[in-house]
Structures are given as C-alpha cells and as structure tokens.
Amino acid sequence: MGWLRLHAGTGRNLNRYRPSAPYTRGVGKPSSLEPPRPPERSCDVLVVGAGPSGSAAAYWLAREGLDVVVVEKKRFPRAKTCGDGLTPRAVRQLAEMGVEPELSASYHRYQGLRSVAFGRALEMAWPEHPEFPSYGYTITRHDLDGLVAENAVKAGAELWQNAEAVEPLSSAEGGGRRPARGARVLDRDRGSISAVSARVVVVADGSLTRVGRALGTERVKRWPQGMAIRGYFSSPRHDDLFIESHLDIRDSGGNVVPGYGWIFPLGDGRVNAGIGLLSTSARWKGVNTTKLLEQFVAYAPRSWGLSPTTSLGPPTGGRLPMGLAVGPRAGPDWLVVGDAAGSINPFNGEGIGYGYETGRMAAEVAAEALDSGDLALLRAYEDRLQQEYGRYYAVARAFVKVISNPRVMRPCVGTGMYVRPVMEWMLRIMANLTRPELAGPPEALYRALAGASKLAELRDAVTAVP
Ligand SMILES: Cc1cc2nc3c(=O)[nH]c(=O)nc-3n(C[C@H](O)[C@H](O)[C@H](O)COP(=O)(O)OP(=O)(O)OC[C@H]3O[C@@H](n4cnc5c(N)ncnc54)[C@H](O)[C@@H]3O)c2cc1C
C-alpha cells in the first residue's frame, strides 16, 4: 500500500497505522474471556454509552468511589465517524483524566489552524491561555475511545461491551420526564438480557439517543443542526503541524455552501478529510454530501495528495446535534450528556471536548445528589450547563444562522482573510478560548457578536431552553 512508503523518514508513529491492527488493550478482550453477565445487577450509576461523554462521566463517578456500570453496544476498538481533531479544550480534559501521556507518546500533536478561503491561507497558532494548552492532537476514535474507556475502568468503573441498553426499567406510561430506574441490557454476544437497576442513569448514547428519546428528550428543530462526512486518505503531508479548514466549499454549480471542509493530518501516513454543513442553509435538504466531499477532494490543495487513488475506504457521515438543542437534560433520576444533549459547539462542530466536559459536570452533580440522598439536586446540572454554555451557544446559534447566508459570508470571510488579527480573534471565539476576565480585542469582538445576536435572536436564542 502507498501509505507504507509514505512513512519512510517521518520519524514518529512509524508503522502504527495498519488497516486491521490487532487491539491488545484490556477493554478489547474477546467476550469469551468475560464472565457471563448476571440477570440482575444494581449499581449507583448506569452510564449508557462509552463514547467521550459516557467514559468521562464514568471516570469522574468512579473517582468519587461510586459503583458505576457502563454499557457500550459495540466492542473496542470500534470505529466512530469523526474528524479526529482534539482542540485545547479537549486536551485539557484528557490531561485532567490522566490520559495525556498516552497521547503525547504515540499520537500527532499539532500547533494550530490554517484557514483557507478565496485563494488565501492564514496559519494561526492556538492562543496562549492560562487554563488550556496551546496545542491539540489528532487521533482516530478507533484508538481514542478505547483509551478513555480503559481509563474509566482503571478508575473503578465496570465496562460491559457488546451490551446494549434496550429500554429503561421504568414503564413507558406517563411519558415526559419519567424516571429511568436503570435499563434492560442486551448481551449482544449471548442474546441474554440483564436488568441493571441504578439510582441514577447517565444517558451518553450519542446523536441518535434512542434511550434519551425513550425518556422524553427532543431536539429543537428550528435550531441549527450539522451534518458531516469524512474519509481517510494516505498523504505526504500526514504530519503537518496545522490542521486545515476550508471556509469556501462549493457545490457542483460553483456556489459557496454554508459549512466547511477540513483536512486533519493524523501523523501516521493518513489524513482525515471531510466536510460539514449546517441545516441553516436553504439548500441543506437537497445536498448530496458524498458528492460534495468528492468535489472538495478534487479541488483541495494538491500538496495533500487527496484523490480517489489515495482514498483508504468509502466515506461515512453523521449528524451533529448542537447548541444544547436537545432537552430536557435532567430528569427525575437521569442526566443527558454529550451529543445526546446536543452539546456540540455550533461555531466549529467540536463535540469531543464538550462530551468530556458535560460528562464531568453530570458526574459531579450526580455524585452530590447521591451523597445527599436527594435526587432533586440533579436539576443543578441544567444550571451548570446554562452557566457554562448558555450565552455562548446562543451567540453561536445566531452567528451560524447569519453567516450561512452567502451574501453575508462572502464579504465577511473574504475581508477577514486579509486581516490576520481579526481571524485570530475569531479563532479564539470559535474554539471557546476567550478570556472573559480580559478586555482584549477578541473579548470585545465576542461582546459585539453577543450584542448583535441578542438583538437578532432575543427570544429564540436566550429564553428558549428546551
Ligand atoms: C463526520 C463528523 C466529524 C466530526 N469531527 C469532530 C472533530 O474533529 N472533533 C470533535 O471534537 N468532534 C467532532 N465530531 C463530533 C463528535 O464526533 C461527537 O460530538 C462526539 O462523538 C460525541 O461524543 P458522545 O460520547 O456524546 O457520543 P458518541 O461518540 O456517539 O458515543 C456514544 C456511544 O454510545 C454507544 N451507544 C449508543 N446507543 C447505545 C445503547 N443503547 N446502549 C449502549 N451503548 C450505546 C455507541 O456505540 C457509542 O460508543 C464529528 C462528528 C461527525 C459526525
């Protein structure tokens, strides 16, 4: 394969990527080595899903000494459609969970973002910030999610793999904010069902969130949603120190489409290339994302070497529920985290770091509620979310609605690309790395955007909490 040759002389990560690399970590062991699951199990907290949000919740809950069962319907390692980009926000959470040494030892660390639009390119390093590192990593979800789940197991959580929560233990009658009480869990290897009862359930089952919906969560349909598709390519620039984002992707008619294209170097011979779109576009419904990705691959800078012949497999896509558009996020005995809560940042489509953060917040609130014996305290989770993201996401939702209009986007981005400081301030804002305690230009620009969004979206964006 071409990628083998491309590894020559790169120094790091040699031979790490193999199309079907065996996974040898503890969480990847075959089911024959796991004991059969009991028909009944009770625990303090049942976490449904071991993606970023579920594994983070499980880690922080286990650290509190709680009895935590995590059920994951797949077996690690498992692929998950993603851009594989970790920003400084995500890296901070991984560092605080103790996973960063694994990342720095074997995965690609990058310095910042290169924005490309209307024939210009601007390289911008991640800013210095007292709370966040000034670098990111790229790592496939195939590798990342197993590492973080394993870390939760090391902290004391019990992980059931190939174990699917099929329905809450409580009866379906009543609808609305009914309690969960736990879940019936299918062992997908053996076909048996276990009743896992729990004092609290953390719903971390991703964007489709069947369990969340069974408990009464819904998405606010008029708020923006993302849709994205990605593929892997072998590339001579696989160890580039900047991730790249293209702000002027076009459809077959040459029209600028609201959204962006990305090329994220993985440092192991491959890059992850994809496109993301927003539902705020009038043309959203008719867009063929596979075709759009093909077009992006065709006009991406040649130096990346993207082409059908360097493609490493068919692209896959998914939905990005964003801006806290899914709720309620706290029920009588359950909390909803990550994509299941619509926690993706609308400004940039980042969801891994927000999965870690919301998982951690839910763990902290659940631990307090369980400690006091008063589950009414679970409501504090919604307050935490609003405090952390409410205003920022309202601004982001309003911003993406406005910028989706090509008549606004074209002059704004076109001019911005000539004014480096403005683009650097926007990078800070869009990656949620401003410093509210300062009165610097990015903070002033954010306040201006917030003011404008308040005027434009006052009722919808600020008061409509689902
Ligand atoms: C194409 C694309 C590109 C993206 N690129 C990026 C990026 O570069 N950076 C970034 O930060 N974000 C990116 N995102 C967003 C990111 O992937 C998500 O925000 C993130 O995965 C959310 O984590 P989560 O834990 O909430 O959900 P998930 O990662 O979806 O995890 C949910 C887990 O729950 C399991 N599960 C589901 N139902 C059940 C059940 N009933 N019982 C047991 N287990 C269950 C699933 O198997 C899965 O493992 C991208 C998304 C897409 C679609």
The ligand as a MOL file (V3000), in Angstrom:
LIG
                    3D

  0  0  0     0  0            999 V3000
M  V30 BEGIN CTAB
M  V30 COUNTS 53 58 0 0 0
M  V30 BEGIN ATOM
M  V30 1 C -18.2310 13.4740 10.4440 0
M  V30 2 C -18.0490 14.0120 11.8420 0
M  V30 3 C -16.8620 14.6610 12.1600 0
M  V30 4 C -16.6540 15.1340 13.4650 0
M  V30 5 N -15.4450 15.6920 13.7700 0
M  V30 6 C -15.1760 16.0720 15.0290 0
M  V30 7 C -13.8770 16.5340 15.3860 0
M  V30 8 O -12.9420 16.5380 14.5840 0
M  V30 9 N -13.6720 16.9430 16.6750 0
M  V30 10 C -14.6590 16.9130 17.6050 0
M  V30 11 O -14.4180 17.3220 18.7560 0
M  V30 12 N -15.9010 16.4520 17.2990 0
M  V30 13 C -16.1750 16.0090 16.0510 0
M  V30 14 N -17.4160 15.4850 15.7410 0
M  V30 15 C -18.4200 15.3780 16.8040 0
M  V30 16 C -18.0930 14.1960 17.7420 0
M  V30 17 O -17.9030 13.0260 16.9860 0
M  V30 18 C -19.2120 13.9690 18.7600 0
M  V30 19 O -19.5820 15.1990 19.3120 0
M  V30 20 C -18.7850 13.0180 19.8700 0
M  V30 21 O -18.5600 11.7350 19.3660 0
M  V30 22 C -19.8580 12.9490 20.9680 0
M  V30 23 O -19.4970 12.0040 21.9460 0
M  V30 24 P -20.6480 11.2070 22.7370 0
M  V30 25 O -19.9440 10.3830 23.7540 0
M  V30 26 O -21.6940 12.1290 23.2040 0
M  V30 27 O -21.3360 10.2840 21.6360 0
M  V30 28 P -20.7070 9.1170 20.7580 0
M  V30 29 O -19.2940 9.3890 20.4520 0
M  V30 30 O -21.6520 8.9350 19.6230 0
M  V30 31 O -20.7560 7.8550 21.7020 0
M  V30 32 C -21.9650 7.2080 22.0150 0
M  V30 33 C -21.6380 5.7680 22.3820 0
M  V30 34 O -22.8130 5.1480 22.8750 0
M  V30 35 C -22.9390 3.8580 22.3240 0
M  V30 36 N -24.3680 3.5440 22.3560 0
M  V30 37 C -25.3550 4.1060 21.6250 0
M  V30 38 N -26.5430 3.5980 21.9850 0
M  V30 39 C -26.3050 2.7000 22.9700 0
M  V30 40 C -27.1390 1.8350 23.7420 0
M  V30 41 N -28.4760 1.8200 23.5810 0
M  V30 42 N -26.5720 1.0250 24.6570 0
M  V30 43 C -25.2170 1.0280 24.8280 0
M  V30 44 N -24.3870 1.8200 24.1250 0
M  V30 45 C -24.9210 2.6580 23.2120 0
M  V30 46 C -22.3350 3.9940 20.9260 0
M  V30 47 O -21.9200 2.7410 20.4090 0
M  V30 48 C -21.1680 4.9490 21.1830 0
M  V30 49 O -19.9890 4.2630 21.5210 0
M  V30 50 C -17.6740 14.9920 14.4530 0
M  V30 51 C -18.8700 14.3490 14.1240 0
M  V30 52 C -19.0590 13.8480 12.8410 0
M  V30 53 C -20.3440 13.1390 12.5040 0
M  V30 END ATOM
M  V30 BEGIN BOND
M  V30 1 1 1 2
M  V30 2 1 2 3
M  V30 3 2 2 52
M  V30 4 2 3 4
M  V30 5 1 4 5
M  V30 6 1 4 50
M  V30 7 2 5 6
M  V30 8 1 6 7
M  V30 9 1 6 13
M  V30 10 2 7 8
M  V30 11 1 7 9
M  V30 12 1 9 10
M  V30 13 2 10 11
M  V30 14 1 10 12
M  V30 15 2 12 13
M  V30 16 1 13 14
M  V30 17 1 14 15
M  V30 18 1 14 50
M  V30 19 1 15 16
M  V30 20 1 16 17
M  V30 21 1 16 18
M  V30 22 1 18 19
M  V30 23 1 18 20
M  V30 24 1 20 21
M  V30 25 1 20 22
M  V30 26 1 22 23
M  V30 27 1 23 24
M  V30 28 2 24 25
M  V30 29 1 24 26
M  V30 30 1 24 27
M  V30 31 1 27 28
M  V30 32 2 28 29
M  V30 33 1 28 30
M  V30 34 1 28 31
M  V30 35 1 31 32
M  V30 36 1 32 33
M  V30 37 1 33 34
M  V30 38 1 33 48
M  V30 39 1 34 35
M  V30 40 1 35 36
M  V30 41 1 35 46
M  V30 42 1 36 37
M  V30 43 1 36 45
M  V30 44 2 37 38
M  V30 45 1 38 39
M  V30 46 1 39 40
M  V30 47 2 39 45
M  V30 48 1 40 41
M  V30 49 2 40 42
M  V30 50 1 42 43
M  V30 51 2 43 44
M  V30 52 1 44 45
M  V30 53 1 46 47
M  V30 54 1 46 48
M  V30 55 1 48 49
M  V30 56 2 50 51
M  V30 57 1 51 52
M  V30 58 1 52 53
M  V30 END BOND
M  V30 END CTAB
M  END
